[in-house]
């Protein structure tokens, strides 16, 4: 059995936090940006001073009636 070397949800949480820290905000997202829904929702939650967790990233994927990960992840 192979060992998991990375957790995609942890990586996405880190991306959200880095984007927020660098000044990216939900209210500044335009349709032309075409960002992933998990990034937009994560930014929106951080802006409301919500302490976003890794487990919430998986839950965000299931929003909107899907029960599988965001296809942009390729997993």
C-alpha positions, -999 to 999 in steps of 0.1 A, spaced: 0 0 0 14 34 -9 15 63 15 -4 95 7 23 122 3 -1 151 2 -37 161 10 -54 181 -18 -77 197 8 -48 210 28 -32 223 -3 -64 242 -13 -68 256 22 -32 269 20 -40 284 -14 -71 302 -1 -52 316 29 -23 328 8 -47 344 -17 -65 362 12 -32 373 28 -20 387 -6 -52 409 -8 -75 388 -30 -111 393 -19 -144 377 -28 -160 411 -37 -133 417 -63 -138 385 -82 -150 391 -118 -165 365 -142 -134 369 -164 -112 355 -136 -129 321 -138 -117 310 -104 -126 277 -88 -157 277 -66 -138 264 -36 -115 294 -38 -144 319 -40 -163 303 -12 -132 300 10 -123 337 5 -159 347 13 -158 327 46 -124 342 55 -137 377 49 -164 370 75 -137 361 100 -146 324 98 -118 300 108 -117 278 77 -107 242 82 -95 214 60 -127 194 65 -147 223 52 -129 222 19 -143 188 12 -178 200 23 -175 230 -1 -169 204 -30 -203 188 -22 -222 221 -23 -246 225 -53 -256 189 -54 -224 172 -62 -209 144 -41 -175 143 -57 -144 166 -57 -140 196 -79 -130 182 -113 -103 209 -117 -82 190 -92 -78 160 -115 -83 135 -88 
